[in-house]
Amino acid sequence: MPMTEPSASLATTTTLSEQIVQWATHRIQEQVFRPGMRMPSVRQLAVDRGVSRFTVVEAYDRLVARGYLQARQGSGFFVRERANKPLRRAKPAALPARPIDMGWLVRNMQSGIAADMSPGFGYLPPELCGGELMRAGLRSVSTTAGLQLSHTALAHGYTPLREQLSRKLEEMEIASTPAQILTTSGSTQAIDLVVRHFLQAGDTVIVGDPAWSAQLASLTMVGVNVVGMPYTAAGPDVKALAELAATHKPKMLLVNTPLHNPTGTLLTVAAAYQILRIAEAHDMVVVEDDIYADFLPSGVQYARLASLDQLKRVVYVGSFSKTLVPGIRVGYLAGSADLVESLAGLKLLTSFATPEINERIVYQTLTQGSYRKHCQRMHGALDALREPAFKRCEAMGLKAFCRPLAGFLGWFDTGVDTASLAAMGLEAGYLLAPGAIFSPQQTPSTWMRINIATSQNPAMLKWMAKTLEQLRGA
């Protein structure tokens, strides 16, 4: 059966095998090729298309793998009984299958809901991510002369990347050597390793209130007592921290600086000095989560605890999952050399080693000059989105906690129970981030985190305005 020629744009962007796959898939879905029907023979289709038999076999193998065809030895390829139905994502459940708790948002961020339907999304949308940088890095790694990936990865991480991270920290006025840096699968693993090393069940940790739910989940699994430190529009409430430390005798302070998630606040130099004095007075380990560091353009005034402490009491955590693509999962921690050595051993016991291929890709991105330009473009795009997004939220009656100077997050008081709002949103196909999952005690909340880069969909905004009005009037 002759095959119509693909469009010019398709021919230039897909391989010959994939063109055959798309042609066959379309005809199967339209029931031109019906269930049980024998497909054109490899020889016939190769002649009709003017391609090699190898190309047709590759295409048919892909169609088998995708569930459209069935290979019968000696007889050829046949349309599968269920292949006439397009393969689609399952519609999100009408209501969350489990309670809205610390893991609720993380699970639903992985449910397949599109970014532009997800004001609660915790990452940049695809158009602002560094996908092209990742592809360029992968191409560069794949053509590296003498590349060997069959050996066992180092527990500490890919050495050239750690050397580059040491230079990156130096630009932040944090002195370090590669021996003081451990690569991790994102910041979540870094924090988990630190928590496992320092804490036991029954110990007390002070975290932000509000705070990112993944941090809270790591602490909860260890069985520690979590105490919330309130935030003001100017950042951490240092006076409250001093009182909490004196009362609860915590072993650790876990603080997100700068561009705190979810409020978007910064850490001032004065507050940073006071936090370190309180930590020293009560012998607390300080974990500084700085995963939004590269969202800050030059000229914004803020402080880092690690630059003041120089990794004596402070363990510094960074990541590239937010600025590049979520799936790359390359993070790191920096601390004293002795601590990093111990954490490397713990990393070996819990996850063996982090994927070196990912670390090589990030290394290429950091060293080829493209990452800095990507961050600059990202800053400009988010700056253009921020004020219109806040105005849209305020037009719906939402009250902003503060006006962040950078980043993509906003923290808003809706005036209604946001857990109920989030459940209704999921039923309608939208992903929201209710305040309860940012609470150390998971208490009901009227607050909600909104991603300014994924909250522009007109249908979603219309639904939210209408639903908020209904809930307020109930």
Buried (B, 14 or more C-beta within 10 A) or exposed (E): EEBEEBEEEEEEEBEBBBBBBBBBBEBBBEEEBEBEEEBBEBEEBBBEBEBEEEBBBBBBBBBBEEEBBBEEEEEBBBBBEEBBEEEEEEEBEEEBEEEBBBBBBBEBBEBEBBBBBBBBBBBBBEEBBBBEBBEBBBEBBEEEEEEEEEEEBBBBBBBBBBBBBBEBBEEBEBBBEBBBBBBBBBBBBBBBBBBBBBBEEEBBBBBBBBBBBBBBBBBBEBEBBBBBBEBBEBBBBBEBBBEBBEEBEBBBBBBBBBBBBBBBBBBBEEBBBBBBEBBEEBEBBBBBBBBBBBBBBEEEEBBBBBBBBEBEBBBBBBBBBBBBBBEBBBBBBBBBBEBBBBBBEBBEEEBEBBBBBBBBBBBBBBBEEBBEEBBEEBBEBBEEBBEEBBEBBEEBBBEBBBEBBBBBBBBBBBBBBBBBBBBBBBEBBBBBBBBBBBBBEBEEBBBBBBBBBBBBBEEBBEBBBEBBEEBEEE
